[in-house]
Amino acid sequence: MYILRTIVILFLFSHSSLLFASDELLDSGRTLTIDFLLEQAISRNLIAGGVVVVGKHDTVLYSVARGRLSHAPDAPPLDERTIFDVASLTKVLATTPAVMKLLEEGQITLMDPLTRWFPEFSGSGREDITILNLLTHTSGLNDIEIAGAEPLASAISEVATQKKWYPPGKRFHYADINFILLGELVHRVSGVGLDEFCREHIYIPLNTQETMFLPPNNLSGNIAPTLSTHNELSSGTVQDTNSRHLGGVAGHAGLFSSAADITRFARMILNNGILAGQSIFSEHIVTQMTAPYFYSNGKVVRGLGWDINSPFSAPKGSYFSDMSFGHTGYSGASLWIDPQRDLFVVLLTTRLDYQNTKMFNRLRHDISSLAVAAFWNKSRGEVVTENGSPPEPLMP
C-alpha cells in the first residue's frame, strides 16, 4: 500500500496537466493523497499529527485529521476542534485584523509615522518608519531577544537605539519586532490589550470560540502540545520565547486557535468581510489588506501583514493564483487563501522536527497543490466537489 500511494503522488505531480483536465478525472485519489502526506509526515516524525481543511466562501470541501494529541497511546485523536498554538499566524489572525479595524474606524492611517504612537523613537533617526512599513516588514528594524523586569519597555528602548538597521520602505526583512510594535500600537490607540480588542471586535462577532490568547488550564486537554526549548512537550503555553516574556499576549505570536475557527476566518475573508450576516470588515478594508506591495526589486510581494510571494510562501503550492495570500507559523501552522479560485487551505500540525525546514515546507507546498488540483476546475473556472458537481452550501 505504501508503494502504491507513493506512485499515486508521483503520477499526480508528473502529470500536472491532467490535474485540471476534466470532471471525470476528479476522484478521491488526490484527497487520499493528502491523507497519505499527513501519514507519511507522522511516520517520519516530522509531525505527531495534523489537520487539513480545504474550503471556499460557503463550503468546507474536505477535511482530514491524522494523529493524536500526543504520543501517548491513550491520547485523544486530533480533530477540527483541537486547539493549536498558531505561532506567527497571530500576525494575520489577530494583529493585522486589529490594526485594520483601527484603520477602518479612522483612528490611524497607514502613513502615520511611528513616532506618533511611539515617542520613544523621537530623535532616533527612525522617524520615517510608518505603520505601513511595520505591516509589510520594511521598517528596517531587526529582531532582539526580550527579557528583563519591564520587557516591553526595554524592548522598545533597545530597538529604537540599535546600531544595525536599514532605511525603511525598500528592503523586505521579516522581523517579529514589527508586529510586537503593532500589537502595542493597538493597545495605545484603543486603550485595551490586543487580546481584549480582538476578542470584542473580531472573535466574538465571528463566533470563533476556540481562538484566544492565554487559554485557561481547563482547555489543556484539548490543546496540541509544542516543543519547548528543553525539547519537552507542553500544552497551553505559547512556544515563542519572546511572547512568553511579554506575558503571552504579543503581536507576533501567542494566539491559539482551531482548524474550525480558522476556517470561519478564511470564509469571512472570501466573503469580503462578512460571515453569516455578521460584518467584520468592509469590502474595501479586505481589499486594502490583501492588495500587493512590491519590495526588494519586485522579488518579494506582501500584503498588509499577509504574505503573497516571498521566501516564506511554501503554502502557496503550485496552483494557487497570483492573487492568493497567506502566512505560516513556526509551530507547524499555515493558512492560504485565494479569492480568484475561491479556495482556502488550513494546515495545523503538532510539529516535532524543526531542523528539516525543507521537508516541512514541501509538506505545506504539496498539500496546497493537491487541494487546488482536486477542487479547482480550470476549464470551467469554478470549484467542484469530488464527484464533479457544485458543492452543497455550508450552513452558517
VMD Tcl script that draws the C-alpha trace (Angstrom):
set ca {
  {0.00 0.00 0.00}
  {2.85 2.42 0.83}
  {4.43 1.85 -2.59}
  {1.08 2.21 -4.37}
  {0.29 5.53 -2.69}
  {3.77 6.84 -3.37}
  {3.26 6.03 -7.05}
  {-0.03 7.99 -6.94}
  {1.79 11.08 -5.62}
  {4.49 10.85 -8.26}
  {1.91 10.32 -11.00}
  {-0.19 13.32 -9.98}
  {2.72 15.70 -9.86}
  {4.38 14.38 -13.01}
  {1.09 14.73 -14.93}
  {0.08 18.18 -13.73}
  {-1.76 18.89 -16.98}
  {-4.16 16.09 -16.09}
  {-4.96 17.67 -12.73}
  {-7.27 20.18 -14.39}
  {-8.33 18.19 -17.44}
  {-11.96 17.29 -16.72}
  {-14.50 16.40 -14.06}
  {-14.10 12.74 -14.99}
  {-10.53 12.77 -13.72}
  {-11.60 14.27 -10.42}
  {-11.75 11.37 -7.97}
  {-10.86 10.59 -4.40}
  {-7.25 9.82 -5.29}
  {-5.98 13.31 -4.69}
  {-7.67 13.76 -1.34}
  {-6.50 10.30 -0.31}
  {-3.04 11.52 -1.21}
  {-3.43 14.45 1.18}
  {-4.29 11.89 3.87}
  {-1.19 9.94 2.92}
  {1.04 13.04 3.07}
  {-0.01 13.54 6.70}
  {0.53 9.86 7.49}
  {3.95 9.94 5.85}
  {4.92 13.07 7.83}
  {3.87 11.29 11.02}
  {5.83 8.14 10.16}
  {8.94 10.25 9.53}
  {8.49 12.02 12.90}
  {8.14 15.34 11.11}
  {4.86 15.84 12.97}
  {2.91 13.97 15.64}
  {-0.33 14.73 13.84}
  {-2.09 17.24 11.65}
  {-5.41 18.68 10.49}
  {-6.18 19.90 6.97}
  {-9.29 21.79 5.89}
  {-9.99 22.83 2.29}
  {-12.94 25.09 1.60}
  {-14.47 28.02 -0.20}
  {-16.50 31.02 0.92}
  {-19.59 28.99 1.89}
  {-18.44 25.38 1.93}
  {-16.00 23.04 3.60}
  {-14.97 20.88 0.68}
  {-12.73 18.46 2.52}
  {-11.22 17.93 5.95}
  {-8.98 15.32 7.47}
  {-7.23 14.79 10.79}
  {-4.42 12.31 11.41}
  {-2.52 11.53 14.59}
  {-3.22 12.17 18.25}
  {-2.77 15.00 20.69}
  {0.49 13.42 21.86}
  {2.49 10.21 21.52}
  {0.66 8.69 24.49}
  {-1.36 5.68 23.27}
  {-4.46 6.88 25.14}
  {-4.21 10.48 23.88}
  {-7.33 11.73 22.08}
  {-7.18 11.95 18.28}
  {-6.82 15.34 16.62}
  {-9.87 16.91 15.01}
  {-11.10 20.26 13.68}
  {-11.76 21.45 17.23}
  {-8.29 20.68 18.56}
  {-6.65 23.91 19.68}
  {-3.14 24.71 18.40}
  {-0.52 27.32 19.17}
  {-0.62 29.02 15.76}
  {2.63 30.99 16.28}
  {3.08 33.62 13.55}
  {-0.46 33.16 12.27}
  {-1.07 35.54 15.19}
  {0.17 38.25 12.82}
  {-2.71 37.74 10.38}
  {-5.43 36.31 12.63}
  {-5.05 38.90 15.40}
  {-2.68 41.82 14.90}
  {-3.33 42.68 11.26}
  {-7.14 42.46 11.64}
  {-6.94 44.63 14.78}
  {-4.84 47.26 13.01}
  {-7.20 47.18 10.01}
  {-10.16 47.67 12.33}
  {-8.48 50.80 13.75}
  {-7.81 51.93 10.19}
  {-11.43 51.33 9.22}
  {-12.58 53.39 12.20}
  {-10.28 56.28 11.19}
  {-8.20 56.11 14.37}
  {-4.93 55.59 12.47}
  {-3.58 55.85 8.93}
  {-1.06 53.65 7.19}
  {1.25 56.62 6.79}
  {1.27 57.53 10.46}
  {4.92 57.91 11.49}
  {5.99 55.51 14.21}
  {6.77 58.48 16.46}
  {3.08 59.49 16.55}
  {2.35 56.46 18.72}
  {5.86 55.66 19.96}
  {7.56 58.85 21.15}
  {10.39 56.59 22.31}
  {11.60 56.70 18.68}
  {11.87 60.51 18.56}
  {15.43 61.57 17.81}
  {16.43 58.03 16.89}
  {16.83 58.69 13.16}
  {13.98 56.29 12.55}
  {11.22 58.91 12.35}
  {10.40 57.95 8.75}
  {9.14 54.47 9.73}
  {5.38 54.20 9.19}
  {2.65 51.76 10.17}
  {2.75 50.57 6.56}
  {6.43 49.69 6.98}
  {5.67 47.64 10.07}
  {2.84 45.75 8.35}
  {5.00 44.90 5.33}
  {8.23 44.14 7.22}
  {10.02 47.03 5.54}
  {10.80 49.08 8.66}
  {14.47 48.15 8.55}
  {14.35 47.10 12.22}
  {15.99 43.91 13.45}
  {14.76 41.38 15.98}
  {16.05 41.31 19.53}
  {15.81 38.93 22.48}
  {13.31 40.25 25.01}
  {13.86 39.92 28.74}
  {14.03 41.99 31.91}
  {11.64 43.24 34.55}
  {9.87 45.52 32.06}
  {10.25 43.51 28.86}
  {8.15 45.64 26.50}
  {9.61 48.98 27.59}
  {13.16 47.66 27.42}
  {12.49 46.09 24.00}
  {11.19 49.36 22.56}
  {14.16 51.23 24.01}
  {16.63 48.71 22.62}
  {15.17 48.58 19.11}
  {14.97 52.39 18.98}
  {18.70 52.60 19.57}
  {20.02 49.51 17.81}
  {23.04 50.30 15.68}
  {22.32 47.95 12.80}
  {19.19 48.84 10.84}
  {18.15 49.76 7.32}
  {16.34 52.76 5.81}
  {12.60 51.98 5.71}
  {10.47 51.35 2.68}
  {12.59 49.43 0.18}
  {14.08 46.30 1.68}
  {11.88 43.41 2.88}
  {13.25 41.98 6.11}
  {10.92 39.71 8.07}
  {11.17 40.58 11.76}
  {8.85 39.84 14.69}
  {9.63 43.23 16.22}
  {7.43 44.87 13.58}
  {4.38 43.06 14.91}
  {5.39 43.37 18.54}
  {5.22 47.12 17.96}
  {1.90 46.78 16.09}
  {0.42 44.78 18.97}
  {1.40 47.56 21.34}
  {0.05 50.09 18.85}
  {-3.39 48.51 19.18}
  {-3.10 48.90 22.94}
  {-2.01 52.53 22.79}
  {-4.66 53.57 20.28}
  {-7.62 51.62 21.68}
  {-6.77 51.68 25.37}
  {-7.20 47.91 25.73}
  {-4.84 44.99 25.20}
  {-4.53 43.19 21.88}
  {-6.26 40.13 23.31}
  {-9.29 42.05 24.55}
  {-9.53 44.14 21.38}
  {-9.51 41.06 19.15}
  {-11.98 39.23 21.33}
  {-14.51 42.07 21.29}
  {-14.12 43.24 17.70}
  {-13.26 40.05 15.81}
  {-13.63 36.74 17.64}
  {-17.00 37.26 19.36}
  {-18.67 38.67 16.21}
  {-17.09 35.89 14.14}
  {-18.14 33.25 16.71}
  {-14.66 31.76 16.90}
  {-14.86 30.48 20.46}
  {-11.61 28.49 20.37}
  {-9.45 31.42 19.28}
  {-7.75 33.19 22.16}
  {-4.58 34.30 23.88}
  {-3.71 32.72 27.23}
  {-6.01 29.67 27.10}
  {-7.28 28.61 30.53}
  {-5.98 25.48 32.19}
  {-9.27 23.63 31.76}
  {-8.67 23.55 28.00}
  {-5.20 21.98 28.23}
  {-6.61 18.53 27.46}
  {-7.66 19.76 24.02}
  {-4.55 21.78 23.16}
  {-1.91 20.25 20.89}
  {1.49 20.46 22.62}
  {4.55 22.21 21.24}
  {8.22 21.54 21.85}
  {9.83 23.74 24.48}
  {13.42 25.00 24.42}
  {14.28 21.95 26.54}
  {12.81 19.64 23.88}
  {9.84 18.81 26.07}
  {6.19 18.89 25.04}
  {3.98 21.46 26.74}
  {0.35 22.47 26.17}
  {-1.31 25.84 26.60}
  {1.84 27.93 26.96}
  {2.99 29.85 23.91}
  {6.07 28.30 22.34}
  {7.70 31.58 21.29}
  {10.16 32.78 23.95}
  {9.71 36.50 23.32}
  {5.93 36.15 23.52}
  {6.27 34.33 26.85}
  {8.45 37.14 28.19}
  {5.75 39.59 27.09}
  {3.15 37.71 29.10}
  {1.77 35.52 26.31}
  {-0.06 38.38 24.56}
  {2.03 39.83 21.74}
  {1.54 40.99 18.18}
  {3.83 38.39 16.62}
  {2.86 35.18 18.47}
  {0.71 33.92 21.32}
  {-2.63 33.15 19.66}
  {-4.26 29.73 19.97}
  {-6.95 28.55 17.57}
  {-8.56 25.54 15.90}
  {-8.99 24.49 12.29}
  {-12.75 25.07 12.63}
  {-12.21 28.66 13.80}
  {-9.59 29.47 11.17}
  {-11.99 28.07 8.59}
  {-14.58 30.65 9.68}
  {-11.97 33.40 9.43}
  {-10.95 32.32 5.92}
  {-14.59 32.15 4.80}
  {-15.13 35.67 6.16}
  {-12.19 36.96 4.12}
  {-13.51 35.26 0.97}
  {-16.94 36.78 1.71}
  {-15.39 40.28 1.65}
  {-15.55 40.74 5.41}
  {-18.94 39.17 6.14}
  {-19.88 35.78 7.59}
  {-23.35 34.50 8.46}
  {-24.77 38.00 8.12}
  {-22.20 39.47 10.53}
  {-19.99 42.20 9.08}
  {-16.47 42.07 10.49}
  {-14.83 44.32 7.88}
  {-15.94 46.35 4.91}
  {-15.11 45.00 1.47}
  {-12.79 47.99 0.99}
  {-10.74 47.07 4.06}
  {-10.40 43.43 2.97}
  {-9.24 44.58 -0.46}
  {-6.81 47.05 1.07}
  {-5.44 44.46 3.48}
  {-4.67 41.97 0.72}
  {-3.51 44.33 -2.05}
  {0.06 43.64 -3.26}
  {3.09 45.74 -2.33}
  {6.33 45.05 -4.19}
  {9.72 45.14 -2.47}
  {13.32 44.01 -2.94}
  {13.25 44.98 -6.63}
  {9.93 43.21 -7.14}
  {11.20 39.86 -5.87}
  {9.01 39.99 -2.77}
  {5.28 40.71 -2.76}
  {3.45 41.35 0.51}
  {0.01 42.41 1.59}
  {-0.67 44.23 4.85}
  {0.51 41.54 7.22}
  {-0.11 38.84 4.64}
  {2.47 37.04 2.53}
  {1.81 36.91 -1.22}
  {5.11 35.87 -2.77}
  {8.31 35.59 -0.76}
  {10.77 33.01 0.56}
  {8.05 32.09 3.10}
  {5.35 31.22 0.54}
  {5.56 27.41 0.61}
  {1.80 27.00 1.31}
  {1.04 28.75 -1.98}
  {1.86 25.48 -3.71}
  {1.89 25.20 -7.49}
  {-1.68 26.10 -8.43}
  {-2.93 28.93 -6.24}
  {-3.25 32.15 -8.26}
  {-1.04 35.23 -8.09}
  {-3.86 36.94 -6.18}
  {-3.64 34.43 -3.32}
  {-2.16 35.21 0.08}
  {-1.47 33.54 3.40}
  {1.00 33.02 6.21}
  {2.92 30.34 8.07}
  {3.61 29.66 11.74}
  {6.79 28.21 13.24}
  {4.81 25.68 15.28}
  {3.63 23.98 12.08}
  {0.60 26.05 11.10}
  {-0.26 27.67 7.79}
  {-3.19 29.30 6.01}
  {-3.50 30.19 2.32}
  {-6.48 31.97 0.75}
  {-7.26 32.55 -2.93}
  {-10.15 34.89 -3.87}
  {-9.67 34.13 -7.57}
  {-10.00 30.36 -7.03}
  {-12.46 30.88 -4.14}
  {-10.42 28.37 -2.14}
  {-8.51 28.21 1.11}
  {-6.30 25.60 2.79}
  {-5.75 25.38 6.54}
  {-2.92 23.21 7.86}
  {-2.33 22.77 11.60}
  {0.23 20.28 12.88}
  {1.97 19.17 16.02}
  {5.44 19.78 14.66}
  {8.31 17.66 16.01}
  {11.19 18.29 13.58}
  {12.32 21.90 13.44}
  {15.59 21.15 11.67}
  {14.33 19.80 8.37}
  {12.67 23.02 7.20}
  {12.90 21.96 3.57}
  {10.85 18.82 4.16}
  {8.27 20.68 6.22}
  {7.85 23.37 3.57}
  {7.48 20.61 1.00}
  {4.60 19.20 3.04}
  {2.91 22.62 3.03}
  {3.53 23.04 -0.70}
  {2.27 19.59 -1.68}
  {-0.90 19.73 0.41}
  {-1.88 23.06 -1.17}
  {-1.03 21.83 -4.66}
  {-3.15 18.72 -4.27}
  {-6.02 20.67 -2.71}
  {-6.27 23.10 -5.63}
  {-5.81 20.25 -8.10}
  {-8.65 18.32 -6.51}
  {-11.17 21.13 -6.21}
  {-10.46 23.71 -8.89}
  {-11.75 23.06 -12.41}
  {-9.55 25.24 -14.59}
  {-11.54 24.82 -17.78}
  {-14.82 25.89 -16.17}
  {-13.28 28.37 -13.76}
  {-15.15 27.07 -10.72}
  {-14.80 24.97 -7.62}
  {-16.13 21.43 -7.83}
  {-16.68 18.63 -5.36}
  {-15.06 15.23 -5.63}
  {-17.90 13.89 -7.79}
  {-17.66 16.86 -10.15}
  {-20.88 18.58 -9.06}
  {-21.26 22.00 -7.39}
  {-20.79 21.79 -3.62}
  {-23.62 21.98 -1.17}
  {-23.60 25.29 0.75}
  {-22.33 25.17 4.31}
  {-24.84 26.27 6.90}
  {-23.78 29.36 8.89}
}
mol new
graphics top color blue
foreach p $ca { graphics top sphere $p radius 0.5 }
foreach p [lrange $ca 0 end-1] q [lrange $ca 1 end] { graphics top cylinder $p $q radius 0.2 }
display resetview
